Amino acid sequence: MGLGSGPVAMARTTYADTRVAAEAGTVSPIGHWQIQDIAKAQEDGAAISASGFATKDWYPVTGRATVMAGLLENDVFKFDVFHSDNLRAVQVPDASGNLFVTPWWYRAGFTLAKAAGTRHTLLRTRGIIASADLWVNGQKVADHADLAGAYPVHDIDVTHWVRAGANAVALKVYPGDPRMSLSIGWVDWNPTPPDNNMGPWRGVDVVQTGPVALSAPYVAPTLSADLGQATLAVTVTATNLDTVPHETTVSGTVADAPVRQTVRLAPGEAKVVSFASGSTPAVTLDRPKVWWPIGMGEHPLYRMAVTATVDGALSDRAETSFGVRRVESTLTRQGYRQFIVNGQPLLIRGGGWAPDMFLRDDPARMEAEFGYVANLGINAIRSEGKLESDRFYDLADRHGILVLPGWECCDKWEAAAKTGGEPWTDADMRVAQASMASEARLLRNHPSVIGFYIGSDHAPPPKLAKMYTDTLRAEGWSLPIISAAVDEKTAEAGPSGMKMAGPYDWIPPSYWYADKLGAAFGFDSEVSAGAVIPRLEDVQRMLSAQEQEALWKYPEARQYHASADWSTFAVLTPFDTALAERYGAPTGLADYVAKAQLDNYDNVRAQFEAFNARMGAANPATGVIYWMLNNAWPSLHWHLYDYYLNPAGAYYGAKKANEPVHIQYSYDSRSIVVVNHTLDERHGLRASVKVRNLDGSVRYEKQVPRIELPGNRAQPVLDLPPVAGLSPVYFVELELAAADGKPVSRNVYWLSTRQDELDWATSNWYLTPVTQYGDFTALASLPKATREVHASVAREGADEVATVTLSIPSSSPSAAVQEHLAIRRGAKGELALPVRWSDNDVTLWPGESVVLTARYPAQGTAGTVVEVSGWNTPAEQVAAGVVRGTKH
């Protein structure tokens, strides 16, 4: 898929065979497959995997394509499957029957160079949905009973069946059902993919090695309390692939320090090689470069690289990156989990991750999404199943983003934990154990990873919990093992320290400041106010004309793009009702979307700010995972940025709340709080507080000088007194400046003199009803504001950076509320996406101005146009002047 776009069809083409390097110690991913339904390719595996087999009318696909992803690559469906309910049509049987109830063949060619010395060729499968038979050059080498599950990594020695020159591999991939197999399910996030994601979704590699293979390199740092010294325990697994014994020397460097060990291996023996000498660690680092979470410090990485030699010849190599940091967790007095990194307790502020619905592999898009996470200022991602490959965790390491992965809920993974669930067979247990071991080896070197959830909506039953915990520990896992994302426990891992109390649907901003359910205390593993409406252009792109009309006219209408058909969340009634009650009944789609942006900004900001405010409270907030960070497809629910990567109100509300140093308003106590998510003390800060009526008149003003703000702390600086003479809707304008007067944080709230009131007693798992709504309808009476916009653009490496000065002249009849800026490539061109603004959706009064910057990929020759629109201002476009010269 293209960045910021929907699915892009690829032309039918023929790919060359994967060329495998001759030398030992190489890993060559199979770059492309040919795929076909077994109903149309009825030959057996021996014929299909034979050299020269004709794949006429097969589909050429990329190396990590599920069946649906492959069909989309080949433009099989003559419509956008992400528009309206077009996806339903994919599930209609064609002339030969339903596309996805029979196995599919994946076939690829690879070319081996003639090699000197003993050489072994392995096929490494990195997870198959749901299972597969494996054939090489006419020989079946693995059965689907053994090659099953989305996560197990299998190395299959095919040396006896390959030859120098052309070879062929075929996978007979069996369809799966996440309710019946340990694969991937989507619950209520989106419709179920028609193919249930069948295929080798993480790819297959051709591995060349000598008689001794290396795997699972691992560096386990132990960091001293003063961060002044780190000791590194270093291991790698050596496996003798031959039928005769071998002595091998494993040597290399870890953090530039030499390591060396010689071991003797019996035929077929695998041994974990430790480079420690007795109790002495392999490597000691004085004054190590310590890895910190984003906002708290830098994220340096070290390298481990080792080789195995046999009889003086290279046999294999292994390498990994790692970071030096210390992760601990404790339970608060109230029983909630507190994470501590490098001795610093920190508030986890994250979002729930969703990959592409068809598991399409797009490195550029993933890079862009991590850019958004960093720009948002959040510090964590939770993965509930749908666990990613190394690239995801490499990006998290590089950006300093903490990751909390774990198994998913509501399908086979959790069936054993539910009354009436399908009992697990011994085969299920084997797949689950292999999955846990493979994921442990994938995750354990990444400093971004700080724990693992062995359960989600339920803790696993005792037998399964013990297996997961024992497997993790056998793999050297030293991080917290979390029993579940709910308040449950297991014998081995203990209490989870989590809560999952809702809401998942609309509640007012004041909810987060309460002391019940999902309000800001403890560690909330998944929570938000539900519906998030994208910008107008994206709503029009994803919905049909009839769906667009229903969105603003009919709150009870079921929306295919809200949630799975059967789900409570397929209707937006609580959100739509609140929007109409608080801001006035929508007069059209554009009005509905504009009001939704105000609501999403306000509510998402309040969720994160409430947890900020209670970082050090008596019942402290220790973590919050916004549900969700992103979506697997275009959606009206649960995201901080939409599938098209077009940031809207929710994004900028989260970004505002998660500024490194921030000033905020508390809905419960009316206190003004300053927050410091960095470790640096801030001295001499100055806060400015203004309470304004709708006409802009200042009803209260206060300056708070000489604020001393420790690092990693939130503290109140002022309690707003009662203010007389307020209009029904009024504003609180907050500014925080450094000692030298430079702006640090600016924050504007629109508040109602009529309070939202909640019926806590009738709450359910996803919603707390509202008995009285705040009244913001007076915002519609604001006069049209005027603005001035000046913009320039400069090239910086592969990016362009636009600088925009947005001013509201003193003569403007009103404040300009929620001014939204976007970049277009030419006046009628596409939006420049992904885009990272310094701030957006800003509110300014007459005489005020702000300078904003936007960074986005440079592309084409069309001139940069800044598009500005707002709540009470017309949309306009301003051409950006070009600043000559290039920065790097």
Backbone hydrogen bonds, N-H to C=O, Kabsch-Sander energy under -0.5 kcal/mol:
donor,donor_aa,acceptor,acceptor_aa,energy
2,G,6,G,-0.9
5,S,2,G,-1.8
9,A,7,P,-0.5
10,M,73,E,-2.3
18,T,109,G,-2.4
20,V,18,T,-0.6
20,V,111,T,-2.7
25,G,208,Q,-2.4
26,T,23,E,-0.5
26,T,208,Q,-1.0
28,S,206,V,-2.8
30,I,204,V,-3.0
31,G,29,P,-0.6
33,W,61,V,-2.4
34,Q,107,R,-2.7
35,I,59,Y,-2.5
36,Q,105,W,-1.7
38,I,103,P,-2.5
40,K,37,D,-1.8
41,A,37,D,-2.0
42,Q,40,K,-0.6
48,I,44,D,-2.5
49,S,45,G,-2.4
50,A,47,A,-1.3
53,F,50,A,-1.6
58,W,55,T,-2.2
59,Y,35,I,-2.8
61,V,33,W,-2.9
63,G,31,G,-1.6
65,A,62,T,-1.4
66,T,358,F,-0.6
67,V,198,M,-2.4
70,G,66,T,-2.6
71,L,67,V,-2.5
72,L,68,M,-2.3
73,E,69,A,-2.2
74,N,70,G,-1.3
75,D,72,L,-1.6
76,V,71,L,-2.2
78,K,76,V,-0.6
79,F,77,F,-1.0
81,V,79,F,-0.8
83,H,80,D,-1.8
84,S,542,M,-3.2
86,N,83,H,-2.3
87,L,81,V,-0.5
88,R,85,D,-1.8
89,A,86,N,-1.4
90,V,86,N,-0.6
90,V,87,L,-0.9
91,Q,87,L,-0.6
91,Q,88,R,-1.3
92,V,89,A,-1.5
94,D,97,G,-1.2
97,G,94,D,-2.1
101,V,98,N,-0.9
104,W,173,V,-2.1
105,W,36,Q,-3.2
106,Y,171,L,-2.4
107,R,34,Q,-2.7
108,A,169,V,-2.5
110,F,167,N,-2.0
111,T,18,T,-2.8
112,L,110,F,-0.5
112,L,165,G,-2.5
113,A,20,V,-0.7
120,H,209,T,-3.8
122,L,120,H,-0.5
122,L,207,V,-2.7
123,L,156,I,-2.5
124,R,122,L,-0.6
124,R,205,D,-2.6
125,T,123,L,-0.7
125,T,154,H,-2.2
126,R,203,G,-1.8
128,I,149,G,-2.5
129,I,199,G,-2.1
130,A,128,I,-0.6
131,S,174,Y,-0.8
132,A,147,L,-1.8
133,D,172,K,-1.7
134,L,142,A,-2.6
135,W,170,A,-2.8
136,V,139,Q,-2.9
137,N,49,S,-0.6
137,N,168,A,-2.2
139,Q,136,V,-2.1
141,V,134,L,-2.9
141,V,139,Q,-0.6
142,A,134,L,-1.4
146,D,143,D,-1.7
147,L,143,D,-2.0
148,A,146,D,-0.9
149,G,130,A,-2.6
150,A,182,L,-2.1
154,H,125,T,-2.2
154,H,152,P,-0.5
156,I,123,L,-2.5
156,I,154,H,-0.6
157,D,155,D,-0.6
158,V,121,T,-2.6
158,V,156,I,-0.7
161,W,158,V,-1.9
162,V,158,V,-0.6
162,V,159,T,-0.9
165,G,112,L,-3.2
167,N,110,F,-1.7
169,V,108,A,-2.8
170,A,135,W,-2.6
171,L,106,Y,-3.0
172,K,133,D,-2.3
173,V,104,W,-3.0
173,V,171,L,-1.0
174,Y,131,S,-2.9
180,M,177,D,-3.0
181,S,177,D,-2.0
183,S,181,S,-2.0
189,W,186,W,-2.7
196,N,193,P,-2.2
198,M,195,D,-1.3
199,G,129,I,-3.2
201,W,199,G,-1.8
202,R,127,G,-0.8
203,G,200,P,-1.8
205,D,124,R,-2.4
206,V,28,S,-2.5
207,V,122,L,-3.1
207,V,205,D,-0.6
208,Q,26,T,-2.5
209,T,120,H,-2.4
210,G,315,S,-3.6
213,A,211,P,-0.5
213,A,239,T,-2.7
215,S,237,T,-2.1
218,Y,235,T,-2.7
220,A,233,A,-2.9
222,T,231,T,-2.5
224,S,229,Q,-2.9
227,L,224,S,-1.9
230,A,285,L,-2.5
231,T,222,T,-2.4
232,L,283,V,-3.0
233,A,220,A,-2.3
233,A,231,T,-0.6
234,V,232,L,-0.6
235,T,218,Y,-2.5
236,V,273,V,-1.5
237,T,215,S,-2.9
238,A,236,V,-0.5
238,A,271,K,-3.0
239,T,213,A,-2.7
240,N,269,E,-2.9
241,L,211,P,-3.1
241,L,239,T,-0.8
242,D,211,P,-0.6
246,H,265,L,-2.2
248,T,263,V,-2.8
249,T,309,T,-2.0
250,V,248,T,-0.6
250,V,261,Q,-3.4
251,S,249,T,-0.6
251,S,307,T,-2.2
252,G,259,V,-2.2
253,T,305,A,-2.3
254,V,257,A,-2.6
255,A,303,R,-2.8
257,A,254,V,-2.0
259,V,252,G,-2.5
261,Q,250,V,-2.2
263,V,248,T,-2.5
265,L,246,H,-3.3
268,G,240,N,-0.6
268,G,242,D,-0.9
269,E,266,A,-2.3
271,K,238,A,-3.0
273,V,236,V,-3.6
273,V,271,K,-0.7
274,S,272,V,-0.6
275,F,234,V,-2.3
277,S,280,T,-2.0
278,G,276,A,-0.7
280,T,277,S,-2.3
282,A,232,L,-0.9
283,V,232,L,-1.3
285,L,230,A,-3.6
286,D,284,T,-0.5
287,R,228,G,-3.3
290,V,288,P,-0.9
291,W,324,V,-3.0
292,W,298,E,-2.8
294,I,400,G,-3.0
296,M,293,P,-2.1
297,G,293,P,-0.6
302,Y,322,F,-3.2
304,M,320,T,-2.9
305,A,253,T,-2.6
306,V,318,A,-3.0
307,T,251,S,-2.9
308,A,316,D,-2.9
309,T,249,T,-2.1
310,V,313,A,-2.5
313,A,310,V,-1.9
315,S,308,A,-3.5
316,D,308,A,-1.4
318,A,306,V,-2.7
320,T,304,M,-2.3
322,F,302,Y,-1.9
323,G,445,N,-0.6
324,V,289,K,-0.6
325,R,323,G,-0.7
328,E,340,I,-2.6
330,T,338,Q,-2.0
332,T,336,Y,-3.1
335,G,332,T,-2.0
337,R,497,G,-2.7
338,Q,330,T,-3.0
340,I,328,E,-2.9
341,V,344,Q,-2.3
342,N,326,R,-2.9
342,N,340,I,-0.5
344,Q,341,V,-2.0
346,L,339,F,-2.0
348,I,346,L,-0.7
348,I,622,T,-2.1
349,R,347,L,-0.5
350,G,624,V,-2.9
351,G,380,A,-1.2
352,G,626,Y,-1.9
353,W,382,R,-2.9
357,M,632,A,-2.1
359,L,356,D,-2.2
362,D,360,R,-0.7
366,M,362,D,-2.3
367,E,363,P,-2.4
368,A,364,A,-2.1
369,E,365,R,-2.5
370,F,366,M,-2.1
371,G,367,E,-1.8
372,Y,368,A,-1.8
373,V,369,E,-2.3
374,A,370,F,-2.4
375,N,371,G,-2.2
376,L,372,Y,-2.7
377,G,373,V,-0.9
377,G,374,A,-0.7
378,I,373,V,-0.9
379,N,349,R,-2.3
380,A,349,R,-1.2
381,I,402,L,-2.2
382,R,351,G,-2.4
383,S,404,L,-1.7
384,E,382,R,-0.6
385,G,383,S,-1.1
385,G,406,G,-2.9
392,F,389,S,-1.1
393,Y,389,S,-1.1
394,D,390,D,-2.8
395,L,391,R,-2.2
396,A,392,F,-2.0
397,D,393,Y,-2.7
398,R,394,D,-2.4
399,H,395,L,-2.1
400,G,396,A,-1.2
401,I,396,A,-2.0
402,L,379,N,-2.9
402,L,400,G,-0.6
403,V,448,S,-2.8
404,L,381,I,-2.8
406,G,383,S,-0.9
407,W,453,Y,-2.0
412,K,178,P,-3.3
414,E,411,D,-1.5
415,A,411,D,-1.1
416,A,412,K,-0.6
417,A,414,E,-1.8
418,K,415,A,-1.5
421,G,418,K,-2.0
429,M,425,T,-2.1
430,R,426,D,-2.1
431,V,427,A,-2.3
432,A,428,D,-2.8
433,Q,429,M,-2.6
434,A,430,R,-2.5
435,S,431,V,-2.5
436,M,432,A,-2.5
437,A,433,Q,-2.4
438,S,434,A,-2.4
439,E,435,S,-2.5
440,A,436,M,-2.3
441,R,437,A,-2.1
442,L,438,S,-1.8
443,L,439,E,-2.5
444,R,440,A,-2.3
446,H,443,L,-1.8
449,V,446,H,-1.3
450,I,403,V,-2.1
452,F,480,P,-1.4
453,Y,405,P,-2.5
454,I,452,F,-0.7
454,I,482,I,-2.5
455,G,482,I,-0.6
456,S,458,H,-0.7
465,A,461,P,-3.0
466,K,462,P,-2.5
467,M,463,K,-1.8
468,Y,464,L,-2.7
469,T,465,A,-2.5
470,D,466,K,-3.0
471,T,467,M,-2.5
472,L,468,Y,-2.6
473,R,469,T,-2.3
474,A,470,D,-2.2
475,E,471,T,-1.3
476,G,473,R,-1.7
477,W,472,L,-2.3
482,I,452,F,-3.0
482,I,480,P,-0.6
483,S,481,I,-0.5
485,A,456,S,-1.6
486,V,456,S,-0.6
488,E,486,V,-2.2
490,T,494,G,-1.2
494,G,490,T,-2.4
496,S,488,E,-1.7
499,K,523,F,-1.9
504,Y,766,Y,-2.2
505,D,766,Y,-1.5
511,Y,508,P,-1.6
512,W,509,P,-1.1
513,Y,510,S,-1.6
514,A,511,Y,-2.0
519,A,516,K,-2.5
520,A,512,W,-2.7
521,F,519,A,-1.9
522,G,620,P,-2.6
524,D,522,G,-0.6
524,D,623,G,-2.6
525,S,499,K,-2.2
525,S,523,F,-0.7
527,V,625,I,-1.7
528,S,503,P,-2.3
531,A,529,A,-0.6
532,V,636,L,-1.5
538,D,535,R,-0.9
539,V,535,R,-2.1
540,Q,536,L,-2.5
541,R,537,E,-1.1
542,M,538,D,-2.0
543,L,539,V,-2.1
548,Q,544,S,-2.6
549,E,545,A,-2.0
550,A,546,Q,-2.3
551,L,547,E,-1.9
552,W,548,Q,-1.0
552,W,549,E,-0.5
553,K,549,E,-2.0
554,Y,550,A,-2.1
557,A,554,Y,-2.0
559,Q,570,A,-3.5
560,Y,558,R,-0.5
562,A,559,Q,-2.0
563,S,559,Q,-1.0
564,A,188,D,-0.7
567,S,564,A,-2.1
570,A,567,S,-1.6
571,V,568,T,-0.9
572,L,557,A,-0.6
576,D,572,L,-3.2
577,T,573,T,-2.9
578,A,574,P,-2.0
579,L,575,F,-2.6
580,A,576,D,-2.3
581,E,577,T,-2.6
582,R,578,A,-2.7
583,Y,579,L,-2.5
584,G,579,L,-0.5
584,G,580,A,-1.3
592,Y,588,G,-2.4
593,V,589,L,-2.7
594,A,590,A,-2.3
595,K,591,D,-2.4
596,A,592,Y,-2.2
597,Q,593,V,-2.0
598,L,594,A,-1.5
599,D,595,K,-2.3
600,N,596,A,-3.2
601,Y,597,Q,-2.3
602,D,598,L,-2.3
603,N,599,D,-2.7
604,V,600,N,-2.4
605,R,601,Y,-2.1
606,A,602,D,-1.8
607,Q,603,N,-2.0
608,F,604,V,-1.9
609,E,605,R,-2.6
610,A,606,A,-2.4
611,F,607,Q,-1.4
612,N,608,F,-2.2
613,A,609,E,-2.8
614,R,610,A,-1.1
615,M,612,N,-1.7
617,A,614,R,-1.0
621,A,614,R,-2.9
622,T,522,G,-2.2
622,T,620,P,-0.5
623,G,522,G,-1.7
624,V,348,I,-2.5
625,I,524,D,-2.0
626,Y,350,G,-3.3
626,Y,624,V,-0.6
627,W,527,V,-1.6
628,M,626,Y,-0.8
629,L,352,G,-2.4
630,N,352,G,-1.2
636,L,561,H,-2.7
638,W,530,G,-1.6
640,L,629,L,-2.5
641,Y,629,L,-1.3
645,L,642,D,-2.3
652,Y,648,A,-2.0
653,G,649,G,-2.1
654,A,650,A,-2.2
655,K,651,Y,-2.7
656,K,652,Y,-2.0
657,A,653,G,-2.1
658,N,654,A,-1.8
659,E,656,K,-1.3
662,H,675,V,-2.6
664,Q,673,V,-2.6
666,S,671,S,-2.1
667,Y,665,Y,-0.5
670,R,666,S,-1.6
672,I,718,L,-3.7
673,V,664,Q,-2.6
673,V,671,S,-0.5
674,V,715,Q,-2.7
675,V,662,H,-3.0
676,N,713,R,-2.8
677,H,660,P,-3.4
678,T,660,P,-0.6
682,R,709,L,-2.9
683,H,681,E,-0.5
685,L,707,I,-2.2
686,R,737,A,-2.6
687,A,704,V,-2.8
688,S,735,E,-2.9
689,V,702,K,-2.8
690,K,733,E,-2.2
691,V,700,Y,-2.6
692,R,690,K,-0.5
692,R,731,F,-2.7
693,N,697,S,-2.6
696,G,693,N,-2.2
699,R,691,V,-3.3
699,R,697,S,-0.6
700,Y,691,V,-1.3
702,K,689,V,-2.4
704,V,687,A,-3.1
707,I,685,L,-2.7
708,E,706,R,-0.5
709,L,682,R,-3.0
709,L,707,I,-0.6
712,N,678,T,-2.6
713,R,676,N,-1.4
713,R,710,P,-0.5
715,Q,674,V,-2.6
717,V,672,I,-3.1
718,L,672,I,-1.2
720,L,670,R,-2.4
720,L,718,L,-0.5
730,Y,751,L,-2.5
731,F,692,R,-3.0
732,V,749,Y,-2.0
733,E,690,K,-3.1
733,E,731,F,-0.5
734,L,732,V,-0.6
734,L,747,N,-3.2
735,E,688,S,-2.2
736,L,745,S,-3.0
737,A,686,R,-2.8
738,A,742,K,-2.9
739,A,683,H,-0.5
741,G,738,A,-2.1
744,V,736,L,-3.1
745,S,736,L,-1.9
747,N,734,L,-2.4
749,Y,732,V,-2.4
751,L,730,Y,-3.2
751,L,749,Y,-0.5
753,T,728,P,-2.2
755,Q,753,T,-0.6
757,E,772,Q,-2.9
759,D,769,P,-2.9
760,W,758,L,-1.0
762,T,759,D,-1.3
763,S,760,W,-1.7
764,N,767,L,-2.7
771,T,757,E,-2.3
772,Q,757,E,-1.3
776,F,582,R,-3.1
776,F,774,G,-0.7
779,L,776,F,-2.0
780,A,777,T,-1.8
781,S,778,A,-1.8
782,L,779,L,-1.4
785,A,872,N,-2.2
788,E,807,S,-2.8
790,H,805,T,-1.9
792,S,803,T,-2.0
793,V,881,G,-2.9
794,A,801,V,-2.0
795,R,883,V,-0.5
795,R,885,G,-0.8
796,E,799,D,-2.8
797,G,887,K,-1.6
799,D,796,E,-2.0
800,E,856,Y,-2.8
801,V,794,A,-2.8
802,A,800,E,-0.5
802,A,854,A,-2.6
803,T,792,S,-2.8
804,V,802,A,-0.5
804,V,852,L,-3.4
805,T,790,H,-3.0
806,L,804,V,-0.6
806,L,850,V,-2.8
807,S,788,E,-2.8
807,S,805,T,-0.6
808,I,848,E,-2.7
812,S,809,P,-2.2
816,A,844,L,-2.9
817,V,815,A,-0.6
819,E,842,V,-3.7
820,H,818,Q,-0.5
820,H,869,S,-3.9
822,A,867,E,-2.3
824,R,865,V,-3.1
825,R,830,E,-2.4
826,G,824,R,-1.4
826,G,863,G,-1.8
829,G,826,G,-1.5
832,A,823,I,-3.0
833,L,831,L,-0.9
836,R,855,R,-2.4
837,W,835,V,-0.6
838,S,853,T,-2.5
841,D,819,E,-0.8
842,V,819,E,-1.7
844,L,816,A,-2.1
847,G,808,I,-3.3
848,E,845,W,-2.5
850,V,806,L,-2.2
852,L,804,V,-3.1
852,L,850,V,-0.5
854,A,802,A,-2.3
855,R,836,R,-1.7
856,Y,800,E,-2.1
858,A,798,A,-2.4
865,V,824,R,-2.5
866,V,878,V,-3.2
867,E,822,A,-3.0
867,E,865,V,-0.6
868,V,866,V,-0.5
868,V,876,E,-2.7
869,S,820,H,-2.3
870,G,873,T,-1.1
871,W,817,V,-2.5
872,N,817,V,-0.5
873,T,870,G,-0.6
876,E,868,V,-2.3
878,V,866,V,-2.6
880,A,864,T,-2.8
881,G,791,A,-2.4
883,V,793,V,-3.3
884,R,882,V,-0.7
887,K,795,R,-2.3
